[in-house]
Amino acid sequence: MLLSTDDPNTIEKQATQLIQKYALRPSTMTLLGTQSAIGMYDYQIESVYAEGDSYNYELPVEMLTYPQNEEQAVSFGIGRMPFNQLYQTATLFVRGLYREHLFQQQPHRVLMVANLVDDYEEQGLLLCETISQATSQELRNFSLNVDEFYHRLASEPDIIDASQNADLIIFQGHAYHQRLVEDPTFFFQFEMPDVQNNENDDIHFTHYKMGPAGNEEPYHETKESFTNDDLPFKSHRFFTDRLPSETEAAVPEADFNPSVKRFKGLPIVILQSCNSLENEMPDWLLQLGGVALIGSVTSIHSASGSSFIKTLIDRALYEGETLGTALRDARNYFYVLQDLKNQRNHREQAKSLRVALSFRLWGDPQLKVFKPLPEPKKQGLSVVWTSSDTLTITTPTKRLPKVETEKYIAHGYPGVQYAGLVKRLKNKEARKLIPLYFVKTALPAPVAQYQSMTVLKGKRDRVAYRIDPQTGQLYLVYLTEKENKYPTLRFKFSRK
């Protein structure tokens, strides 16, 4: 669709009208152009502290990634491709096609890197590491080759070596430990910890500004010294003069000399850390031979970010979703998760919403993440409409291998999701991650016929759902109690 404006609201309206006029059923939409050519709109988020104080800030949002009706799911997987020069877009498309050709000649190789540290005495982001290891278990459930690096020194050359032939690279953790796609500005920041502050504690951030000579200049600020507009970026942003909303894909400086000379595996790269799309990161990845990049434009709580990436990977594994539609499904999971938290009066729901809106794709949303895969070694959830108004979910009989870090344990069924929720265990210091069941399924009857829902097995306050009116897809999240208490869950929908 050729555009006559850069206004995202107008473009979104025109695209929707075009789809309706010709009765199209697209699953993805590609934006050819940077934010200056095809704009984003600002969404206001209210964030609440544990002690009840709140602040508002605006987050730049890609069009069609947030539903017009807050009770609905989004329909499209959105990807943005640089279009400063035609060769950039053509290069990415051709690389994507060649990557799929390579699938037929060689096995997949995935690189999972999480919770890197500067000193082995650091605990780092243990909840992020636990969920990352659980994601690797899902990959191994499909017999994929996974090179894993957890709680290792960021400077270890083995990590760079493993990246050379990987076709999927997932980095999760502090941005300043990321050496795969380097930022030539040499400015870094600390990220939010996994553990929440006590209600009576001041929120306290420590920043380190790294100059070209490598000199660290620490300084301290508390929330009282921030204005509302400054807070979301001051706590977690690179010390440059550009905000994430101003990020463009541009050619890096001539003296940019990254550690990785060239990616040979034409990888999709996922950077799960704060503001990982800032500056010219998309174009630096293009220079290094990457095919697509998923990253964030805001601060990210590492547990929520890792949970988001796990959902994305699981959708590509178990449902064969493309990169764009897997991102869409992960986004819808977090929208429904926010609904579930709201109805259970959880605090800090803004974390879920920020994660859903912050992650975005630079690349072709139609890219296949994996080639057609064999059946998993252990089956995931079974989802069946036993009638046109009754949905039945049955849990599998076998779990994936247990993941255990210093503070956390994850031992879930294949395909279950997480959200950073944990519970205490008797006689153990470690806490167990609470699994959630996430289901996407087509409604067997027209969308307009479905109204309220009754839980036949399970508890009503533990389930939330949204429906995509464009595609008739139901997205449902169930927060488990004792995992074996209800091996079969049934949900009955009232219909007109």
C-alpha positions in Angstrom: 0.0 0.0 0.0 1.6 3.3 -1.1 1.3 6.0 1.5 0.7 9.7 1.3 1.3 10.5 5.0 3.6 9.4 7.9 0.7 9.7 10.4 0.3 6.2 12.0 -3.4 6.7 12.9 -4.2 7.6 9.3 -2.1 4.7 7.9 -3.7 2.2 10.3 -7.2 3.4 9.3 -6.4 3.1 5.6 -4.8 -0.3 5.9 -7.9 -1.6 7.9 -10.2 -0.2 5.2 -8.2 -1.9 2.4 -8.3 -5.2 4.2 -12.1 -5.0 4.8 -12.8 -3.8 1.2 -11.2 -6.8 -0.4 -12.0 -9.3 2.4 -8.3 -10.0 2.9 -7.1 -12.3 5.7 -3.4 -11.3 6.2 -1.6 -12.6 9.2 1.3 -10.1 8.9 2.0 -6.6 7.8 5.4 -5.2 6.7 6.3 -1.6 7.2 8.8 -0.5 4.6 10.4 2.5 6.2 11.9 3.9 9.3 9.9 5.8 12.0 10.5 9.1 10.2 8.8 7.7 7.1 6.1 5.7 8.9 5.4 7.1 12.3 4.4 5.5 15.6 1.8 6.7 18.0 2.3 7.4 21.7 0.5 5.3 24.3 0.3 6.5 27.8 1.0 4.0 30.6 0.3 4.4 34.2 2.8 2.7 36.4 2.1 2.1 40.1 4.8 1.6 42.8 4.4 -1.0 45.5 3.6 1.7 48.0 0.7 3.0 45.9 2.4 6.0 44.2 2.0 6.2 40.4 3.5 8.0 37.5 2.5 8.3 33.8 4.7 8.1 30.8 4.3 7.7 27.0 5.7 4.8 25.0 6.1 4.9 21.2 4.0 2.1 19.8 3.9 0.5 16.4 0.6 0.7 14.6 -1.7 -2.3 14.8 0.2 -3.8 17.8 -2.3 -2.5 20.3 -6.1 -3.3 19.9 -8.5 -0.4 19.5 -10.8 -2.3 21.9 -8.9 -3.2 25.0 -11.0 -6.4 25.3 -9.7 -7.8 22.0 -6.6 -9.4 20.7 -4.4 -8.0 18.0 -4.6 -9.6 14.5 -1.3 -9.0 12.8 2.4 -9.7 13.1 4.1 -6.4 12.4 7.6 -6.2 11.0 9.5 -3.0 10.0 12.2 -3.1 7.3 14.7 -0.3 6.6 14.1 1.5 3.4 16.6 4.4 3.4 18.0 2.7 0.3 16.4 -0.1 -1.8 19.3 -2.4 -1.5 18.8 -2.7 2.3 15.3 -4.1 2.0 16.2 -6.3 -1.0 19.2 -7.7 0.9 17.1 -8.7 3.9 14.5 -10.4 1.7 17.1 -12.3 -0.2 18.9 -13.4 2.9 15.7 -14.7 4.3 15.1 -16.8 1.3 18.6 -18.1 1.3 18.3 -18.9 5.0 15.3 -21.1 4.2 17.3 -22.8 1.5 20.1 -23.6 4.0 17.5 -25.3 6.2 17.3 -28.1 3.7 21.1 -28.7 3.8 22.0 -28.4 7.5 20.5 -28.8 10.9 19.4 -25.8 13.0 21.9 -24.4 15.5 20.6 -22.1 18.2 22.7 -20.0 20.5 21.2 -19.2 24.0 23.1 -16.7 26.1 21.7 -15.5 29.4 22.8 -13.8 32.7 26.4 -13.1 31.7 28.4 -11.5 34.4 31.7 -9.5 35.0 32.6 -11.6 38.0 31.5 -15.2 38.8 30.7 -14.0 42.3 27.8 -12.0 40.9 24.4 -13.7 41.1 23.1 -11.7 38.2 19.6 -12.2 36.8 18.8 -15.7 38.1 15.1 -15.6 37.2 16.0 -14.6 33.7 18.5 -17.4 33.6 15.9 -19.9 34.9 13.3 -19.0 32.2 16.0 -19.0 29.5 17.1 -22.5 30.5 13.4 -23.6 30.3 13.3 -22.2 26.8 16.3 -24.2 25.8 14.5 -27.3 27.2 11.6 -26.6 24.7 14.1 -26.3 21.9 15.7 -29.6 22.9 12.3 -31.2 23.0 12.3 -30.9 19.2 15.9 -32.3 19.0 17.4 -29.0 18.1 21.1 -28.2 18.6 21.5 -25.6 21.3 24.7 -24.0 22.5 24.0 -22.6 26.0 26.0 -20.1 28.0 24.6 -19.1 31.5 26.3 -17.2 34.2 29.5 -17.0 32.2 31.9 -14.1 31.9 30.7 -11.7 29.2 34.3 -11.5 27.8 34.5 -15.3 27.0 35.5 -15.8 23.4 33.6 -19.1 23.2 30.3 -17.1 23.0 31.5 -15.2 20.0 32.7 -18.4 18.4 29.4 -20.1 18.9 27.5 -17.2 17.3 29.3 -17.6 13.9 27.2 -20.5 12.7 24.0 -20.1 14.6 20.8 -19.4 12.7 19.0 -18.2 15.8 20.7 -16.1 18.5 18.9 -15.3 21.8 20.7 -13.0 24.2 19.0 -12.3 27.5 20.4 -10.1 30.3 22.2 -6.8 30.8 22.7 -4.9 27.7 26.3 -4.0 28.6 27.2 -7.7 28.6 26.1 -8.1 25.0 29.1 -8.5 22.7 27.4 -10.1 19.7 26.2 -6.9 18.1 28.3 -4.2 19.7 27.3 -0.6 20.2 30.2 1.7 19.0 29.1 4.6 21.3 30.5 2.7 24.4 27.7 3.8 26.7 26.0 1.3 29.0 23.5 1.2 31.8 22.3 -1.0 34.6 19.0 -2.8 34.3 16.2 -3.5 36.8 16.9 -6.4 39.2 14.6 -9.4 39.4 13.8 -8.9 43.0 11.3 -6.1 43.9 12.2 -3.5 46.5 10.5 -3.6 49.8 7.5 -1.3 50.0 9.2 1.1 52.4 12.5 1.3 50.5 13.3 4.1 48.2 13.7 3.0 44.6 17.4 3.4 44.0 19.3 3.3 40.7 23.0 3.3 40.2 24.3 4.5 36.7 27.7 4.2 35.2 28.6 6.4 32.4 31.4 4.8 30.4 33.5 7.3 28.4 35.7 6.5 25.4 38.6 6.0 27.7 36.7 3.5 29.8 36.5 5.6 32.9 33.5 4.8 35.1 31.7 7.7 36.8 29.0 6.4 39.1 26.2 8.6 40.4 23.0 7.9 42.3 19.5 9.1 42.0 16.2 8.2 43.7 12.7 8.3 42.2 12.1 11.7 44.0 14.7 13.3 41.8 13.1 12.3 38.6 10.2 13.9 36.8 7.4 11.7 35.5 8.6 12.1 31.9 12.2 11.2 32.8 11.7 8.2 34.9 11.2 5.4 32.4 14.3 6.4 30.4 16.6 7.6 33.1 16.4 4.4 35.0 17.3 2.2 32.0 18.6 4.0 29.0 21.8 4.5 27.2 23.5 7.8 27.9 23.1 9.2 24.4 21.1 12.2 23.2 18.5 10.0 21.4 15.4 8.4 22.8 14.2 4.9 21.6 11.4 6.6 19.6 14.0 8.4 17.5 15.9 5.3 16.6 16.6 4.9 12.9 18.4 2.3 10.8 21.5 4.1 9.6 25.0 3.2 8.4 27.4 3.0 11.4 30.5 5.0 11.7 33.4 4.0 9.5 35.6 3.0 12.4 33.0 0.6 13.9 35.0 -2.6 14.5 32.8 -5.2 16.3 34.2 -8.4 17.8 32.0 -10.5 15.4 33.3 -9.9 11.9 30.4 -11.7 10.1 27.5 -14.0 11.0 27.8 -17.1 8.7 24.4 -18.6 9.7 22.2 -15.7 8.6 20.7 -15.5 12.0 17.5 -14.1 13.5 18.8 -12.2 16.5 16.7 -11.6 19.7 18.2 -9.1 22.2 16.1 -9.4 25.4 17.5 -6.5 27.4 16.6 -2.8 28.0 16.5 -0.5 25.0 18.2 -3.0 22.8 16.9 -1.3 19.6 18.5 2.0 20.5 20.8 3.9 18.2 21.6 2.1 14.9 21.4 -1.4 16.2 19.2 -2.7 13.3 21.6 -1.5 10.7 24.7 -2.8 12.6 23.0 -6.2 12.5 22.5 -5.9 8.8 26.1 -5.0 8.3 27.1 -8.2 10.2 25.0 -10.6 8.1 21.9 -10.9 10.2 18.4 -11.5 8.8 16.1 -10.0 11.5 16.3 -8.4 14.9 13.8 -8.5 17.8 14.5 -6.0 20.6 13.0 -3.5 22.9 12.6 0.3 23.1 12.1 0.7 26.8 13.3 -0.7 30.1 12.4 -4.3 30.6 12.0 -6.4 33.8 14.2 -9.4 32.9 11.7 -12.0 34.2 8.9 -10.5 32.1 11.2 -10.2 29.1 12.4 -13.8 29.3 8.8 -15.0 29.6 7.8 -13.0 26.5 10.7 -14.6 24.5 9.8 -18.1 25.7 6.2 -17.6 24.5 7.5 -16.4 21.1 9.8 -19.4 20.7 7.2 -21.9 21.8 4.7 -20.6 19.3 7.3 -21.1 16.5 8.1 -24.6 17.8 4.7 -26.0 18.6 2.5 -24.2 16.1 5.0 -23.4 13.2 4.3 -19.6 13.5 6.4 -17.2 11.4 8.6 -14.7 13.2 5.9 -12.0 12.9 2.9 -14.2 14.0 4.9 -15.7 16.9 5.7 -12.1 18.0 1.9 -11.3 17.7 1.0 -14.3 19.8 3.5 -13.5 22.5 2.1 -9.9 22.6 -1.5 -11.3 22.9 -0.3 -13.6 25.7 0.9 -10.5 27.7 -2.3 -8.6 27.0 -4.4 -11.5 28.4 -1.9 -11.8 31.2 -2.4 -8.2 32.1 -6.2 -8.8 32.2 -5.6 -11.8 34.5 -3.5 -9.7 36.8 -6.1 -6.9 36.8 -8.9 -9.2 37.9 -6.8 -10.7 40.6 -5.8 -7.2 41.8 -2.1 -7.7 41.2 0.1 -4.6 41.5 2.5 -3.3 38.8 0.4 -4.5 35.9 2.2 -1.9 33.8 5.2 -4.3 33.6 3.2 -6.7 31.4 1.8 -4.0 29.2 5.2 -2.4 28.7 6.8 -5.7 27.6 3.9 -6.3 25.2 4.4 -2.9 23.6 8.1 -2.6 23.8 9.4 -5.6 21.8 9.3 -5.2 18.0 10.7 -6.7 14.9 13.1 -5.2 12.4 12.8 -7.7 9.5 10.4 -9.7 7.4 7.5 -10.9 9.6 7.0 -13.8 7.1 10.4 -15.3 8.0 10.2 -18.9 9.1 11.9 -19.3 12.4 12.4 -23.1 12.0 12.0 -25.5 9.1 9.3 -28.1 9.5 10.2 -30.0 12.6 9.5 -33.6 13.7 7.0 -34.3 16.5 8.3 -33.3 19.9 9.7 -35.9 22.2 7.1 -34.9 24.8 3.7 -33.6 23.8 2.3 -30.3 25.0 -1.2 -29.3 26.0 -4.1 -30.9 24.2 -6.8 -28.4 23.2 -10.1 -29.6 21.8 -13.6 -28.1 21.3 -15.8 -30.9 22.5 -18.8 -28.9 21.3 -19.2 -25.5 19.7 -19.4 -23.9 23.1 -17.1 -26.0 25.3 -13.3 -25.9 25.2 -11.3 -28.7 26.9 -7.7 -28.5 27.8 -5.8 -31.6 28.9 -2.3 -31.5 30.4 0.3 -34.0 29.2 1.6 -36.8 31.3 5.3 -36.0 31.1 7.2 -32.9 32.1 10.4 -31.4 30.6 13.6 -31.9 32.6 13.8 -29.8 35.8 15.7 -26.5 35.6 17.3 -25.4 38.8 19.4 -22.3 39.5 20.6 -21.0 42.8 17.3 -19.4 43.7 14.6 -20.7 41.3 13.2 -24.0 40.0 11.2 -24.5 36.8 9.6 -28.0 36.1 6.8 -27.5 33.7 5.0 -29.4 31.0 6.0 -28.8 27.4 4.7 -25.5 26.1 3.6 -24.0 29.5 4.4 -20.3 30.0 5.8 -18.2 32.8 5.3 -14.6 34.0 7.9 -14.2 36.7 5.4 -15.5 39.3 7.0 -17.7 42.0 5.9 -19.6 45.1 7.8 -20.8 48.2 8.6 -24.4 48.6 8.6 -26.3 51.9 12.1 -26.7 53.5 13.8 -25.1 50.5 15.2 -21.6 50.0 14.6 -21.9 46.2 11.3 -20.7 44.8 9.3 -22.5 42.1 8.1 -20.7 39.0 4.3 -20.8 38.7 3.3 -22.1 35.2 0.5 -20.7 33.1 -1.4 -22.5 30.4 -1.6 -20.4 27.2 -4.0 -21.5 24.5 -4.7 -20.1 21.0 -7.5 -21.8 19.1 -10.0 -20.9 16.4 -13.6 -20.5 17.5 -15.8 -23.1 15.9 -18.6 -20.6 15.3 -18.8 -16.9 14.3 -17.2 -14.5 16.8 -20.3 -12.5 17.3 -22.1 -15.5 18.9 -19.7 -15.7 21.8 -20.4 -13.8 25.0 -19.4 -14.7 28.6 -17.5 -17.8 29.8 -18.1 -20.2 32.6 -15.3 -22.4 34.1 -16.6 -26.0 34.5 -13.4 -27.2 36.0 -11.0 -24.8 37.7 -11.5 -21.4 39.3 -13.0 -18.4 37.4 -10.5 -15.8 38.9 -7.6 -17.8 37.4 -8.6 -17.5 33.8 -8.7 -14.6 31.3 -9.2 -14.5 27.5 -9.4 -12.2 24.5 -10.9 -12.8 21.0 -9.5 -11.5 17.8 -12.6 -10.4 15.8 -10.7 -10.3 12.5 -9.5 -14.0 12.5 -11.9 -15.6 15.1 -9.0 -16.7 17.2 -9.4 -17.2 21.0 -6.4 -16.4 23.3 -6.8 -17.9 26.8 -4.5 -17.9 29.8 -5.1 -20.1 32.9 -3.1 -19.6 36.1 -2.5 -23.1 37.5 -3.2 -24.1 41.1 -1.8 -27.4 42.1 -0.7 -28.6 38.6 -2.2 -32.1 39.0 -5.5 -30.9 40.6 -7.2 -30.4 37.3 -5.5 -32.5 34.6 -8.5 -31.6 32.5 -9.9 -28.1 32.3 -13.3 -27.2 30.7 -14.5 -23.8 29.7 -18.1 -23.2 28.5 -19.0 -20.1 26.5 -22.5 -18.7 26.4 -23.7 -18.0 22.9 -26.4 -15.9 21.3 
